Amino acid sequence: MTSTDETGADLSNWRDSPFNRWAFRNIDALMPTAPIWAGSAWDLPEADPGALDGFALKAGGQTLSLETVLAATATDGMVVLKDGRLVFETYANGLGAHDRHILMSATKSVVGLLVGVLVEQKVLDVAARVTDYLPEMKDGPYAGATLRQLLDMRTGVRLTVEQQHAYGLASGWERLAPGETTQGLQAFLAGLQGPPGEHGGPFAYVSANTDLMGWIIERASGRAFSDLASELLWTPAGAEDDGAITLDVAGAPRTTGGICATVRDFARLGQRIVEGDPMVPPGWVEDIATGGDTEAWRQGEFARAFGGMTMRYRSGWYVIDDAPQVLFAMGIHGQNLFVDRANRIVVAKVSSLHDAIDGRAIGLNHMMFNEVRRMLLS
């Protein structure tokens, strides 16, 4: 396709710019989804609307305004909360306050919260093995892996190039070429062959881990992931608008990256963590903040990209231990949720970056968050 019209988005180009600016807020038009229902909205009272006036970020020998940073990181929307009050909100590229935007791999962090609720309800045991819930995985590389290792990206499973292609097709996110077929994510995962991996080693980012976690959630609970997310997260969090999650050809949810939400509701999830809300058991949130393995992170594949900061990855969340501690969710093409529990600051930001992984944009997003925090605390 040679057209540069955003409305020409399809499964062959929906993650490429300029098509992604339209596609990321219109996922329902591209693939099947299941609704994540909202309940009674938790209000976002406005605070000082000028709290970020005068923002000036020094980066690369330049002083950047907030507008410049937002443009440079292809921002579609951003919401900033301090003490549960709305101090900044902005939208671009056709996104509005009540429009959903795909969260990509920030979805993993939402899944991590849902698992915490299900652990509290004794539906799941993160010390149990994958095969305790899915015996059909006993002859493949996930045999021997625990749910905790799935959540913390510490399985020994690595997909080959051919398996990665088949996985992409199974997700429903890729266009099938002539002659290609797929039965969906669960069939793909169950069909993986080979000896058990060496689980429990360094951090290694494998998106299939979280799609497998989604299957386990549905198997253990006997319910659809979207229904559980509605009942246990969206409604208790006071979401204002319905969310959604993408589905594969067989109706299985893409729990590694398919949740779509408004920026306000994305921020509300972060605020529930700040509040220590019983929506997610406080002990589970504390485990996210203090658990995990710094050495597994240090030896893992992302450590160098984050400049040697003391970090961990726990239950789908990145944890920066430099004071004050920050928990953050991150997805490709610029999706972020930053949570500073100590100072009660939440920044939710969605984007449509051209590159899936843009190191400069990731750095700018973190510097921007640090400057926003400095301004709100000054």
N, C-alpha and C positions, 0 to 999 in steps of 0.2 A: 504494500500500500504506500503510495507516495503522497497522499493528501496530508496536510497539516491541520486539518479541521479536527478539533477535539472530539466532536461527535462521531468521528470515524473510529473510535476506540473499539477494539474487539480483543479476543483472547490471544491474538498474535502480537498485540502492541500495547496492551493496557497499562503496563508498568513503565513504558517509555514516555518521555516528554515529547510533545505537549499533551499527548493523550491522557496521561495519568492525572492531570489536573481535573479532568472531567470524570475519569474512571474511578478514582479513589473515593469520590462522593456519590457514585452511581453504581456501586457493585451489583445491586439487584438487577440491573439491566444486562449484566454480563454473565452471571452464573446464578444458580439457585442458592437461596439463603433460607435460614430459619429465624424467626423473630425471637428476640430476647425482650420480653415485655417489661415496661416500666410500671410503677405504681404511683403513689402520691409523691410529688416532687419535693425534695428538700430545697428550701429557698437559698439563693445566693445573694445575700444583701450586699449592696455596693458600699465600698469604703472610699477613701480619698481617691478621686479619679486622676489626680495629678501625681500619684505616688512615684511614677517612673519618669516624670518630666525631667529632662536634663540627663537622661541616660547617655553615657559616653564610655564606650569600651575601647581600650587601647589594645590593639592587636596588629602584629606585623608592621610596626612602625606607623600605624595609622590610628586615628580616633574615629570610631564608628558609632553612628547613631543607632537607636533601636530599630528604626525603619530600615536602615542599611543592613543590619544583621538579619532581620526578618526576610528581606528580599534575597540576601545572599544564601540563605538556607531554604529558599523556595517554600516559605511558610504559608500554609493554607488557613491556619487558625491557631490562636494561642489564648489561654486563660491563665491568669495568675491569681491565686488565693493567698491571703494572709489572715490567720486566725479565723478561717472559714468565711471571709468576706472577699468579694470580688474587687480586686484593685486594678486589673487590666484585662481587656478583652479585645481581640482584633481578628478580622477575617479577610481573606483574599481569594482570588482565583475561583470565584463563584460559590465558595462555601459560606453557609450562614450558621447562625447560632443553633438552629434546629435541624441541620443537615448532618447525617452520619458520614464518617470518614473511616476508611479501613485503618486498623491499628498495626497491621503486619505483626512482627514478632513481639511487640508489646503485649499481644494476646497471651503470650506465655506467662506473663506476670499475673494476668487476670486468672488464668488457669491455676496458677500457684495459690492464689487466694481461695479459689473454690475448693481446691484439694484440702486446704486447712480447715474449712468448714466440714467437709466430709470426713476428715480424720476425727474431728471433735464429735461428730455424730456416729463414729465407729463404723462408717460405711467403708472406709479405706484404712489400710495400715501401711505407712510408707516404708516400714522395715520389711514388708513382705516382698516376695519375688513376683516378677511379671507373670510367670507361669502359674502362680497361685490363682490369678484371675483369668488368665488366658492360656489354658493348657495347650492350645494349638500352636503356641510359640516355642514349644519344648525342643524342637529340632533345628532351631535357627540361632543366629548370633546373639539374640536377646536372652537366651536361656541363662539363668543365673543372675541376671541383673535385677536390682531392687527398684521399687518405685522411687526411693530417695535418689538413686543414681540417675534415673530418668529426669527428675526435677532439677537436679544440680548439674546436668550435662557431664556426667562422669561415667557413662557407659563406654564399653570398648567397641561399640559398633561404628564402622565407617563404611559409607556407601561408595561403591565404585561409580565411575562415570556412567556406565550403563544403568546401574540401579538408580542413580540420581535422576536420570532422564525418565525412567519408569515411574519414579516417585512423583515427579512433577506432573506427569500425565494423570496419575492416580488422584492427585489433589483436586483436579478439575480447574486448575489455574492455567493450563496450557492448551493450545489448540492441537487436536489430534491430526497428524499428517495422514495422507491416504494410506490405508492398510494398517494403521495403528489402532489399538483398542485398549481399554482399561476396564477393570471391574471395581476400581476405587481403592481407597486407602487401606481399608482393613484387609482386603484380598492381597494387596501388595505386601503389607507387613507380615501377614501370615505365610506368604510365599517366600520370604527371605530364607535362604539356605546357608548352611555353613556351621562351623564349630562355634561354641560360645565365645564371645569376646572377653578380653581381660578387663573386667569392670572395676571401677573404683580408682582409676588413675587420674591424670591431669584433666582439667577442664577441656572439653572438646565439643564444639558447638555442632550438634546434629539435630536438625529440625524434626526429623522423624521421631525422636524421643518423645516430643510433646504431643504429636499426633497419636502415638501409641498410648500416652497417658489419657488422652481423650477417649479412646476406645475402652480403656480400663475403667474410667469413670462411668461410662454408660453401662458396661457389663456389670460392675459391682452394684450400681444403684438400680438398674433395671429401668432407667429413665433417660430421656433425651437430654443431651448436654444443654441445649438451649432452654429447656424447661427448668433445669437445675440452676442455670445462671440467672434466669428470671426470678426464681423464688428466693435464692440464697444470696444473690449479689445485687442485681439491678433494683429490685424493690426495696430491700433494706438500705441500700445506699442512697435512696431518694432520687433515683434517676428521673429526669424530666421527660425524656424521649425514649421510645423503644430502640433497642440496639438490634443487632443481627449478627449471624455467623454464616460464613459460606459453607456450602455442602458439596460433596463429591457426587459422582454419578449414581452412587448407591444410597445417598442420603446421609453419609457420615460427616460429622463436622470437622472443619479444618482448624483444630484447636491449637495448632502451632502459629497461626497467623491470620485467621479469618474473621476475628471479631471486628465489627464496625460500630462506632459510637459517635455521639456528638462530643465536641471538645469539652463542653461543660460537664457532661456526664463522666468523661474520662477523668476530669479534675475531681469530681465528686468521689470517685473511687479512691483517689489519693487522699482526699480529706478524711475519709473514713479511717484510713490508716493513721493519720495524724491524731484523730480523736480517740484512738484506742477503742473504737466502736466494737461492740460484741458481734456485729455482723461477721467479722473475722475474729476468731479467738485470739485475745491479746497474747497468749503464749506462743501462738503460731507466728504472729507478727514479730515478736521478740526473737524467735528462732531465726526468722529471715534476717533480722538486724545483727544477730550475734553468732549464728551458726555458720556452717560452711567451712571451707578449708582454704586459707590464704596460700598455702604452698601449692595446692592443686591449681589455683588461679595463676600463681607466679610461673608455674611450669606450663601453663596452658597457652592456647593459640592467640588469645586476645591481649595478653599482658603487655606486650611491647607497644601495641597501639594506644594503650592508656598511660604511657609514659612512666611506668614503674610505680604507679600509685598503689597503696595498700588496698587491695580489693578482694572481693569474694563474689561468688554467684550462688544464690540460694533460692530454691523454689521458684525459679523463673525471674528473680530480681537480681540486678547488679547492686552491689553494696560497696560504697566508697567509705573507708574507715577514717580518712583524714577528717579531723574535727572541723565543723560539726558533721556528723555522719549523714550521708545522703543515700537513700534508696532510689534506684531509678529503673524504669522500664524502657526498652529501646527496640525499635523495629526499623527494617530497611526503608530507604527513601525518606528518612527523617522523622520518624514517629518517636515521641519522648514523653515520659511522665516522670518528673523529678519530685521527690518527697523529702523534705527536711523536717523530721518529726520534732527535733529539739526547738526549732524556731517557728514551727507551725506554718510552713510555707510550701505551697504546691504550685508547680508549673506544668500544665498540660499543653503539648505542642504537636501539631500534625503538619505534614509537609508533602510535597510532591517533587522531591529531588530527582534529577535525571538518573543519577547513578544509585544503585542499590546501596552501596557502601561508599560514602564520600567522607574521607578522613578529615578534610578541612571543615566541612559542615558539622561533623561530630564535635570537633574541637571548638568551633564557634558556639554551638549550642551549650556546651558546658561552661565556656567563659561567660556567655550571656546569662546563664542561670546564676553563676557566682556573682555577677554584677547586680542582677535583680535582687538577690539576697542581701548583698551589701547595702543597696539603697533602701530596702524595706526595714533594715535593722539600724540604719543610721539616725 
